[in-house]
Amino acid sequence: MKRRAWLTLGAVVLGGGGIATYAVASPSADAAGDVQPKRPVKVYDLALKGTAAGKRELPRTETRQFSLLGVSWTGTAKQLEGRAQVRTRGSETGEWTAWQDLETTIDPPEDPDERSGARGASEPLWVGPSDGVQVQVVHEDGTTSAGLPKGLEVNLVDPGIATAAEQRDTGDDTDPAAFAVGGTETPAPTGSESTSASPSAPATVSPTATPTPTPTATTPTAPPSTVPEPTIVPRSGWGADESLSPDPSEYNADVKAVFVHHTAGSNDYSCDESASIIRGIYAYHTQTEKWNDIGYNFLVDKCGTIFEGRKGGVDLPVLGAHTYGWNRESAGIAVLGDYTAAGASNAALTSVARIAAWKLGQYGVAPDSTVQLNAGATQKNFAGTSFTAGTAYTFDRISGHRDGYATECPGNSLYDQLPTIRAWAAGPVQGLKLTSLTGATLSGSTYWTKGAITAKWSATTPSSLISRFELLVDGKVVASAAGTATSASTTLTAGTHKVAVRAVHQSGRTTPATTALTVATDTTAPAFSTTPQLTLRTGTVSTTAVPVTLGWKAADSQALKSVSLLSPTTATFGPTTTSSSRTAKSGTASIWSMKAYDVAGNTRTSSPSYTPMILQETSATKSGSWTARSSTSYLGGKSYSSGSKGASLSWTFTGRSASWVVSRASTSGQAYVYVDGTKVATVDLKSSTTKYRDAIWTKSWSSSAKHTVKIAVVGTSGRPTVTTDGLVYIK
């Protein structure tokens, strides 16, 4: 089933000599099926007619959906000295846009006498699929329409369906020769309409441009370029109907400069629509303005896709129609969209830089240089600079349309981006930074590594314009990476080195190496001068948590980075830390594994095993009078208490550390502590708060050995009582 739509136009009178036309299309039915047939481009030329009152209007008529429009008039000698505005209604939303100005100060054809029927016209405006339009044209003095040029028309372009991608879309597949008006099919009765022959597009868009014509007396030989050719979608890829451009191509002697343009219109287009936008511009240039081809040599969309414009061979100096007075020595690149207020995307800027560098590279010139161009017309540019035909003037190799002609094109924002385009096109690579070294650790001002490193970098120049990156060690290239790469690896020999990176632009210009980093190679592992040791410390004791101190000493020949505890729990310590308070479970052997790291990444592990043991008071050898006490607050639920002076308990064990565990209160007394028969301490158990299972005294030795610890009641006056809860040791 085909969808059928019809568009009704009318006119209204504007005060002050203005003309307003409008058109509204009826809804259309949904298309059937997922694949649409090809549909040719169609242009509707709708005349604005005058009345006896001096106004102009367009009688009611019917037409079709359109996506691009402009205003044109008879002849090219007279400019439209006035303001032309349009507003359109989206075919999908049914909503009207705000008024948009048409750019009417556009380049005239340089050889109008050679183009029969050439017309003056505004720039074409892409509005997207629309089914309604209003146009108003006001003379600049705001008085009458007498000052407007003759033959004013509104030109609506339906770009049709040509490419394989478009055929897969579900959209309007109306037969362009049929119109549904009141239930009957009739051709449009008002104005004129021109339909191109069915475009022959390939099933898929080929990434290869149209083959270069064979050199002849009038066709030059394509010179090689100093930089790679970017991927270019050929004319067949965007569905060019070659019957609209039957004249042979004309060629310049060379390409001395590139002029950058924008096409105006919406920036909200999908990049899937780019082909139809270009077809619309092509139809407008050839069928409305009566040019012999599209004016631009190349077009670029916001996604960075480059399209072949004017035919004749992308690698040849094809004469374009883009910058009045300067076409004979230049090429024109247009970015799809309006860049007056918003800048072009980086993808678009990159592609403009690539195509400009390639074209200029065919003639051996640097994109960031200047050139003398011979004026082909007497005129002024946008800044007011006067040019005289036949006189040479200085231009940047990559210039904006406004530099050569009195137009705002390519828009203020894109014009401000031209220095970026020049820099990217010419090189060297900009913004190169060595961002990090993996496999190496910074200590002070030196990176330390075991040998294998990976250097990572960034640059502001797009990767597609970069030939390669080079990793330098002590000033010599040790590794190369593609322009799309962001890192490279190498293995350093023993010693201290300087590591840097540099970039080579596609032009061959080399970026100076980044500031070199000092990298030292170290393969010697750190050492534990004191292996991890577990000793008892003061604190509250339980069977599951015995207070201990883990001690160690690690060192490195260069620089120790850290020491980590791996088991029975985990922790990480700085290079100067040598101890940590921990707890351990009694009666269970635990491996206390620690790893030392140096800044180069070398490691050493030490994993001794220790077992805290609790000796209950009942296992001690008693002397004197002791009383057993029971409470869940005691270790094992029991303790011994004595107030008899000289009463003692002694424990014999084989270990490396010991702690005496007691209960304490405000009435607790003092005790002597003997180790291996020698008195070593007098311990006061008095405490303002009651404490149970308190390890109050500790003793450690450098190695494990057999020891005897004895405690004896001092018989402190007024508070003689000593309550002991056992002894803990580490074996």
C-alpha positions in Angstrom: 0.0 0.0 0.0 1.2 3.5 -0.8 0.8 6.5 1.4 -0.8 9.5 -0.3 -0.5 13.1 0.9 -1.5 16.4 -0.4 -0.3 19.9 0.4 -2.4 23.0 0.1 -0.8 26.4 -0.3 -2.3 29.9 0.0 -1.1 33.5 0.6 -1.7 36.3 3.0 -0.9 40.0 2.7 1.7 41.5 5.0 1.7 45.1 6.0 4.4 47.2 4.3 4.6 45.4 1.0 5.3 41.9 2.3 4.2 38.6 0.8 3.3 35.6 2.9 2.5 32.1 1.5 1.4 29.1 3.4 0.8 25.4 2.7 -0.7 22.6 4.8 -0.7 18.9 3.9 -3.2 16.4 4.8 -2.4 13.3 7.0 -1.2 10.3 5.1 -1.7 6.6 5.8 1.0 4.4 7.2 3.2 2.6 4.7 3.0 -1.2 4.4 6.1 -3.3 4.5 9.6 -2.6 5.8 11.3 -1.8 2.5 10.4 1.2 0.4 11.0 1.5 -3.4 13.4 4.1 -4.6 11.7 7.5 -5.1 13.2 10.3 -7.2 14.0 13.8 -6.1 11.2 16.2 -6.7 11.3 20.0 -6.8 8.1 22.1 -6.6 8.4 25.6 -8.0 5.5 27.7 -6.7 5.1 31.1 -8.1 4.2 34.1 -5.9 1.6 36.0 -8.0 0.8 39.7 -7.8 -2.7 41.3 -7.6 -4.2 44.6 -8.7 -3.6 46.0 -5.2 0.1 45.5 -5.7 0.4 42.5 -3.4 1.4 39.0 -4.4 -0.2 35.8 -3.5 -0.1 32.1 -4.4 -3.5 30.6 -5.3 -4.5 27.4 -3.5 -2.7 24.4 -5.0 -1.6 20.9 -4.1 1.8 19.5 -3.6 3.8 16.9 -1.6 6.0 16.4 1.4 9.3 18.3 1.3 12.5 18.6 3.4 14.4 21.5 1.9 13.3 24.9 0.6 14.4 28.3 -0.7 13.2 31.4 -2.5 14.4 32.2 -6.0 13.8 34.9 -8.6 14.4 35.6 -12.3 18.0 36.4 -13.3 21.2 36.5 -11.3 22.1 40.2 -11.7 19.6 41.5 -9.0 20.0 40.5 -5.4 16.9 40.1 -3.2 17.2 43.4 -1.2 14.9 42.3 1.5 14.1 39.8 4.2 12.8 36.3 3.4 11.5 34.2 6.2 9.9 30.8 6.4 8.2 28.6 8.9 7.3 25.0 8.4 5.1 22.3 9.9 6.7 19.0 10.7 5.0 16.1 9.0 5.5 13.9 12.1 4.7 16.3 14.9 2.2 18.5 13.1 3.8 21.5 14.9 4.9 24.8 13.3 8.4 26.0 13.8 9.3 29.6 14.6 10.2 31.9 11.8 13.6 31.3 10.2 15.6 33.7 8.1 16.7 32.6 4.7 20.3 33.7 3.8 19.8 35.8 0.6 23.2 37.4 0.3 24.7 34.4 -1.6 27.4 34.0 -4.2 26.2 34.7 -7.8 27.4 32.4 -10.6 30.8 33.5 -12.0 29.7 32.9 -15.6 25.9 33.6 -15.6 25.8 33.9 -19.4 26.8 30.4 -19.8 24.0 29.1 -17.8 20.7 29.4 -19.6 17.9 30.3 -17.2 20.1 30.8 -14.2 18.2 32.3 -11.3 19.0 34.2 -8.2 18.2 32.4 -5.1 18.5 32.3 -1.3 20.6 29.6 0.3 18.6 26.4 0.6 17.3 25.6 4.1 17.0 22.0 5.4 13.9 21.8 7.6 13.4 18.0 7.7 10.3 16.2 6.5 7.5 18.8 6.4 4.0 19.1 5.1 3.3 22.8 5.6 5.1 26.0 4.8 4.7 29.8 5.2 6.9 32.2 3.5 7.1 36.0 3.8 9.3 38.3 1.7 9.6 42.0 2.7 11.5 44.6 0.7 14.3 46.1 2.8 12.7 49.6 2.9 9.5 47.9 4.3 7.2 49.8 1.9 6.0 48.1 -1.3 6.7 44.9 -3.1 7.8 46.9 -6.2 11.5 46.7 -5.1 11.4 42.9 -5.0 12.9 41.0 -8.0 10.6 39.5 -10.6 9.6 35.9 -10.8 9.7 35.2 -7.1 9.1 31.6 -6.3 9.0 29.3 -3.3 11.1 26.2 -4.2 10.3 23.0 -2.2 12.6 20.0 -2.5 11.6 16.5 -1.7 14.9 14.6 -1.7 13.2 11.3 -2.3 14.5 7.9 -1.4 17.7 6.7 -3.1 20.1 4.8 -0.8 19.8 1.3 0.6 19.6 2.7 4.2 16.7 4.9 3.2 14.9 2.1 1.4 15.0 0.1 4.7 13.2 3.0 6.5 9.4 2.9 6.7 8.3 6.2 5.3 6.3 7.9 2.6 6.5 5.9 -0.7 3.9 8.0 -2.5 3.9 7.8 -6.3 5.3 11.3 -7.0 3.2 11.6 -10.2 -0.1 11.1 -8.4 -2.0 13.4 -6.1 -4.9 12.6 -3.9 -7.3 15.6 -4.0 -10.9 15.0 -3.1 -10.6 11.3 -3.9 -9.2 11.8 -7.4 -5.6 11.6 -8.7 -4.5 14.7 -10.7 -1.2 16.4 -11.4 -0.5 19.6 -9.5 -2.3 22.4 -11.3 -0.3 25.4 -10.0 3.3 26.3 -10.4 5.7 23.8 -11.9 7.3 20.6 -10.7 10.5 18.9 -11.9 11.2 15.2 -11.2 14.6 13.7 -11.7 15.1 10.3 -13.2 15.1 7.5 -10.8 18.5 7.7 -9.0 20.7 4.6 -9.3 22.1 4.1 -5.8 24.1 1.0 -4.9 22.8 -1.5 -2.4 25.3 -0.3 0.2 27.3 2.9 0.4 30.7 2.2 -1.0 33.6 3.7 1.0 35.5 4.3 -2.2 35.1 7.5 -4.1 34.1 7.8 -7.8 37.0 6.6 -10.0 39.3 9.4 -11.3 38.6 10.2 -14.9 41.3 9.2 -17.4 43.7 12.1 -18.1 43.0 13.9 -21.4 43.8 17.2 -22.9 41.2 18.8 -20.6 41.4 16.4 -17.7 44.6 16.7 -15.6 46.5 14.0 -13.9 45.8 13.5 -10.2 48.9 14.3 -8.2 49.8 12.2 -5.1 49.3 13.8 -1.7 51.8 14.1 1.1 49.1 12.8 3.5 46.7 9.8 3.4 43.3 10.2 1.6 40.4 10.0 4.0 37.4 7.7 3.3 35.0 9.6 1.0 31.4 8.5 0.2 31.0 8.7 -3.6 28.2 10.5 -5.3 26.5 7.2 -5.9 26.6 6.6 -2.2 24.3 9.6 -1.5 22.1 8.9 -4.5 23.2 11.6 -7.0 21.1 11.6 -10.2 23.8 12.2 -12.8 21.2 13.2 -15.4 20.9 16.5 -13.5 24.5 17.3 -14.3 25.1 16.4 -17.9 27.8 19.0 -18.6 31.5 17.8 -18.5 33.6 18.8 -15.5 35.8 21.8 -15.5 39.2 21.8 -13.8 41.5 24.3 -12.2 45.3 24.2 -12.6 45.7 23.3 -8.9 44.2 23.8 -5.4 45.9 26.7 -3.6 43.4 27.1 -0.8 40.3 25.6 0.8 37.2 27.6 1.7 35.0 26.2 4.6 31.2 26.7 4.5 28.1 25.7 6.4 24.9 24.7 4.6 22.6 26.4 7.3 19.4 24.8 8.4 18.8 22.5 11.4 21.6 20.9 13.4 19.1 18.3 14.7 19.3 16.1 11.6 20.2 12.5 12.0 23.4 11.4 10.2 21.2 8.9 8.4 19.6 11.9 6.8 22.9 13.3 5.4 22.5 11.7 2.0 19.0 13.1 1.6 20.2 16.6 2.7 22.9 16.5 0.0 20.5 15.3 -2.6 18.2 18.2 -1.7 21.1 20.7 -2.0 22.1 19.1 -5.3 18.6 19.4 -6.7 18.2 23.0 -5.5 21.5 24.0 -7.1 20.8 22.3 -10.4 17.0 22.6 -10.8 16.2 25.8 -9.0 19.4 27.9 -9.5 20.2 26.1 -12.8 23.8 25.4 -12.0 25.5 22.6 -13.8 26.2 20.6 -10.5 26.3 20.9 -6.8 28.5 23.9 -5.8 30.7 22.3 -3.1 33.6 20.0 -3.8 33.0 18.1 -0.5 30.4 18.0 2.2 30.9 16.8 5.8 28.1 15.9 8.3 28.2 16.3 12.0 29.3 12.6 12.4 32.4 13.3 10.4 31.3 11.4 7.2 32.9 13.0 4.1 30.9 13.0 0.9 32.0 13.7 -2.7 30.3 16.8 -3.9 30.9 18.2 -7.4 31.7 15.5 -9.9 35.0 15.2 -11.8 37.2 13.2 -9.4 37.8 13.8 -5.8 41.6 13.8 -6.3 41.4 16.3 -9.2 41.2 20.2 -9.0 37.6 20.3 -9.9 36.2 23.8 -10.5 33.5 24.4 -7.9 30.8 27.1 -7.4 31.2 27.9 -3.7 33.1 31.1 -3.1 32.4 33.9 -5.7 35.6 35.3 -7.1 37.9 32.7 -5.8 36.7 29.4 -7.3 39.5 29.2 -9.9 42.2 28.4 -7.3 40.4 26.7 -4.5 38.2 23.8 -3.3 35.0 24.2 -1.1 34.1 22.1 1.9 30.6 22.5 3.4 29.6 21.3 6.9 26.0 20.3 7.0 24.2 22.4 9.6 24.1 26.0 11.0 27.1 27.1 13.0 26.3 30.6 13.7 25.6 30.1 17.4 27.0 26.6 18.0 30.3 25.2 17.0 30.8 22.1 14.8 31.4 18.7 16.4 35.0 17.5 16.8 34.1 14.7 14.3 33.2 17.3 11.7 36.3 19.5 12.4 38.5 16.4 12.1 37.1 15.4 8.7 37.4 19.0 7.4 41.0 19.0 8.6 41.7 15.7 6.9 40.1 16.5 3.5 41.8 20.0 3.5 45.2 18.5 4.4 44.8 15.9 1.7 43.8 18.3 -1.1 46.5 20.8 -0.2 49.0 18.0 0.2 48.5 17.1 -3.4 50.2 20.4 -4.3 52.8 20.3 -1.5 51.6 23.2 0.6 51.2 23.4 4.4 47.6 23.9 5.6 48.7 26.5 8.2 50.5 28.7 5.6 49.2 31.7 3.6 48.8 32.1 -0.1 48.2 34.9 -2.7 45.0 34.3 -4.6 43.9 36.3 -7.7 40.5 37.9 -7.3 38.1 36.9 -10.0 35.6 39.7 -9.2 35.5 43.2 -7.7 33.7 43.0 -4.4 33.9 43.1 -0.6 34.1 40.4 1.9 32.1 40.1 5.2 34.6 42.2 7.1 34.4 45.0 4.5 37.8 44.3 2.8 37.6 45.4 -0.8 38.9 43.2 -3.7 39.6 44.2 -7.2 39.4 41.7 -10.0 42.8 40.6 -11.3 44.6 41.7 -8.1 46.3 39.2 -5.8 45.4 39.1 -2.1 46.7 37.1 0.9 44.5 34.3 2.4 45.0 31.5 4.9 45.3 28.2 3.1 42.2 27.2 5.0 39.8 30.1 5.0 36.2 30.7 5.7 33.6 31.6 3.0 33.3 35.1 4.6 37.0 35.8 4.0 36.3 35.9 0.3 32.6 37.1 0.0 30.2 39.2 1.9 28.3 36.4 3.8 28.1 35.2 7.4 29.0 31.7 6.2 30.4 29.5 7.8 28.8 31.1 10.9 30.6 32.8 13.7 31.2 29.7 15.7 32.6 27.5 12.9 34.7 30.5 11.8 36.2 30.7 15.2 37.1 27.0 14.9 39.2 27.5 11.8 42.5 27.9 13.7 41.8 24.5 15.2 41.2 23.0 11.8 44.4 24.5 10.5 46.4 23.2 13.4 45.0 19.7 13.2 45.5 19.6 9.4 49.1 21.0 9.4 50.5 19.4 12.5 52.5 18.8 14.6 50.4 16.8 17.0 49.1 19.1 19.8 48.6 18.5 23.5 50.8 15.5 23.8 51.2 14.4 27.4 52.8 11.3 29.0 50.0 10.6 31.5 51.2 7.6 33.4 53.6 4.7 33.7 52.2 1.3 34.7 54.7 -1.3 36.0 56.5 1.5 37.8 56.0 3.4 41.0 56.9 7.0 41.7 59.1 7.6 44.7 60.2 11.2 45.0 61.1 12.2 41.4 62.0 8.7 40.3 59.9 5.9 39.0 61.0 2.4 40.1 60.3 -0.7 38.1 61.4 -4.3 37.9 61.9 -3.8 34.1 58.6 -4.1 32.2 56.8 -0.7 31.8 53.8 0.6 29.8 53.8 4.3 29.0 50.4 5.9 28.5 49.7 9.2 26.8 47.0 11.6 25.4 46.9 14.2 22.7 44.3 16.8 21.6 44.9 16.3 17.9 42.5 13.6 16.6 44.0 10.2 16.1 43.0 10.0 12.5 45.5 12.8 11.8 48.4 11.1 13.6 50.8 8.8 11.8 52.4 7.2 14.8 53.7 7.5 18.4 57.2 6.7 19.4 58.4 5.6 22.8 61.8 6.9 23.7 64.3 5.5 26.2 67.4 7.5 26.7 66.6 9.4 23.5 66.3 6.3 21.3 63.1 4.9 19.8 62.3 1.5 21.4 58.7 1.1 20.4 56.3 2.6 17.8 52.5 2.6 18.0 49.7 3.5 15.6 48.2 7.0 15.7 45.1 5.5 17.3 47.1 4.0 20.2 47.3 5.4 23.6 50.1 3.3 25.1 53.2 1.3 24.3 55.3 -1.1 26.4 59.0 -2.0 26.7 61.4 -3.7 29.2 64.2 -1.6 30.7 67.6 -2.9 31.4 69.2 -2.5 34.9 70.1 1.1 35.7 68.5 4.5 35.5 66.8 5.7 32.3 65.0 8.6 30.8 61.6 7.7 29.3 59.6 10.0 27.0 57.1 9.8 24.0 56.8 11.8 20.8 54.2 11.9 18.0 54.5 12.0 14.2 51.7 13.8 12.4 50.4 12.5 9.1 52.2 15.5 7.5 55.5 14.1 8.8 55.9 16.9 11.4 57.2 15.5 14.6 56.2 16.7 18.0 59.1 17.3 20.4 59.4 14.6 23.0 57.5 15.0 26.2 59.4 15.9 29.4 61.4 12.8 30.2 60.6 10.7 33.3 63.4 9.2 35.3 62.9 5.4 35.6 65.2 3.2 37.6 65.2 -0.6 37.3 65.6 -2.6 40.5 65.3 -6.4 40.6 66.5 -7.0 44.2 63.7 -8.0 46.6 63.4 -6.3 50.1 64.4 -8.3 53.2 63.0 -8.9 56.7 65.9 -8.0 59.0 63.5 -9.0 61.8 61.0 -11.7 60.9 57.5 -11.1 62.0 57.3 -11.8 65.8 54.3 -12.1 68.0 54.6 -10.9 71.7 52.0 -10.6 74.4 50.8 -7.1 75.5 48.6 -5.7 78.2 44.9 -5.7 77.8 41.8 -7.8 78.4 42.2 -11.5 77.7 39.6 -14.0 76.4 40.0 -17.4 74.8 39.2 -16.0 71.4 41.2 -12.7 71.7 44.5 -12.6 73.4 46.2 -9.2 73.2 49.4 -9.4 71.1 51.9 -7.2 69.4 53.1 -8.1 65.9 56.5 -6.7 65.3 58.9 -6.8 62.3 61.6 -4.9 60.5 61.9 -4.8 56.7 64.4 -3.0 54.5 65.2 -2.6 50.8 68.4 -1.7 48.9 66.7 1.2 47.2 63.3 2.2 48.7 60.8 0.2 50.7 57.2 0.9 49.7 55.1 -1.0 52.2 54.5 -4.1 54.3 51.3 -6.0 54.2 49.8 -8.5 56.7 48.4 -11.4 54.7 47.1 -13.7 57.4 45.4 -14.5 59.8 43.9 -11.1 58.9 44.9 -8.4 56.5 46.4 -4.9 56.9 48.9 -2.7 55.1 51.5 -0.6 56.7 53.8 2.2 55.6 57.6 1.7 55.1 58.5 3.1 58.5 55.9 1.1 60.6 57.4 -1.8 62.6 54.7 -3.0 64.9 50.9 -3.4 65.2 48.6 -4.2 68.1 46.5 -7.3 67.2 44.6 -10.2 69.0 45.1 -13.9 68.5 43.0 -16.9 69.4 44.4 -19.0 72.3 45.2 -22.7 71.8 45.3 -22.4 68.0 48.5 -22.2 65.9 48.2 -19.2 63.4 50.5 -18.3 60.5 51.4 -14.6 60.6 52.3 -14.1 57.0 53.7 -10.7 55.9 54.9 -9.4 52.6 57.3 -6.5 52.0 57.2 -4.5 48.8 59.7 -2.1 47.4 58.9 0.7 45.0 60.0 -1.3 42.0 57.4 -4.0 42.8 59.9 -6.6 44.1 58.5 -8.5 47.2 59.6 -10.7 50.0 57.3 -12.9 52.2 57.8 -14.2 55.7 55.3 -16.5 57.4 56.1 -17.7 61.0 53.6 -19.6 63.1 52.7 -18.7 66.7 50.3 -20.2 69.3 49.1 -18.3 72.4 48.4 -20.7 75.3 46.5 -20.0 78.6 47.7 -21.7 81.8 45.0 -21.7 84.3 45.8 -20.9 88.0 45.0 -24.5 88.8 48.0 -25.6 86.8 50.4 -23.5 89.0 52.5 -24.8 91.8 51.0 -23.3 95.0 52.7 -22.1 98.2 50.7 -20.7 101.1 47.0 -20.2 101.4 44.8 -19.6 98.3 41.1 -19.6 97.9 39.2 -20.7 94.8 36.6 -18.3 93.4 34.0 -19.0 90.7 32.5 -16.5 88.2 31.8 -16.3 84.5 34.0 -13.2 84.5 37.1 -15.4 85.1 39.1 -17.3 82.5 37.7 -20.8 82.7 35.1 -19.6 85.3 37.5 -19.8 88.2 40.4 -17.9 89.9 42.6 -18.0 93.0 42.6 -15.3 95.6 45.0 -14.8 98.6 45.7 -12.1 101.2 48.5 -14.1 102.9 51.8 -12.5 102.7 54.3 -14.7 100.9 51.7 -17.0 99.3 52.9 -17.8 95.8 52.0 -19.4 92.5 54.5 -20.5 89.8 54.1 -21.7 86.2 56.8 -23.3 84.1 56.5 -23.2 80.3 58.5 -23.2 77.1 57.8 -20.0 75.0 59.0 -16.6 73.9 56.5 -14.3 75.7 54.4 -14.4 78.8 51.7 -12.3 80.5 50.1 -12.5 84.0 46.3 -12.3 84.0 44.5 -10.9 87.1 41.3 -9.4 88.4 41.6 -5.9 89.8 39.6 -3.7 92.1 40.0 -0.7 94.5 40.9 -3.2 97.3 43.4 -5.2 95.3 46.9 -5.4 96.7 50.4 -5.8 95.3 52.5 -8.8 94.1 56.1 -9.6 93.4 56.9 -11.2 90.0 59.9 -13.5 89.7 61.3 -14.8 86.4 63.6 -17.8 86.6 64.2 -17.2 90.3 64.9 -13.5 89.9 62.6 -10.8 91.1 61.8 -8.5 88.1 58.8 -6.4 89.2 56.4 -5.3 91.9 52.9 -5.1 90.4 50.1 -3.1 92.0 46.7 -4.5 91.2 44.7 -1.6 92.6 42.1 -0.2 90.1 39.4 2.5 90.6 37.2 0.3 88.4 36.7 -3.5 88.6 38.5 -5.3 85.9 38.6 -9.0 85.0 41.0 -11.0 82.9 43.5 -8.1 82.8 46.9 -8.9 81.4 48.8 -6.5 83.7 52.4 -7.7 83.4 54.2 -9.0 80.3 57.7 -10.3 79.5 59.2 -11.3 76.1 62.4 -13.0 75.0 64.3 -13.0 71.7 63.7 -16.7 71.2 61.6 -19.5 72.7 63.0 -21.2 75.8 62.0 -22.8 79.1 61.0 -20.3 81.8 59.4 -20.2 85.2 57.2 -17.2 86.3 56.3 -16.9 90.0 54.0 -14.4 91.7 54.0 -13.8 95.4 51.6 -11.8 97.6 53.2 -8.7 99.1 50.6 -8.4 101.9 49.9 -4.7 101.2 48.6 -2.9 104.3 44.9 -2.5 104.2 44.5 -4.2 100.9 46.5 -7.4 100.8 44.3 -9.5 98.4 45.7 -10.7 95.1 43.3 -12.5 92.7 45.1 -14.3 89.8 43.4 -15.7 86.7 46.3 -17.5 85.1 49.3 -17.0 82.8 49.4 -16.7 79.0 52.4 -17.6 77.0 53.3 -17.9 73.3 55.0 -21.0 72.0 
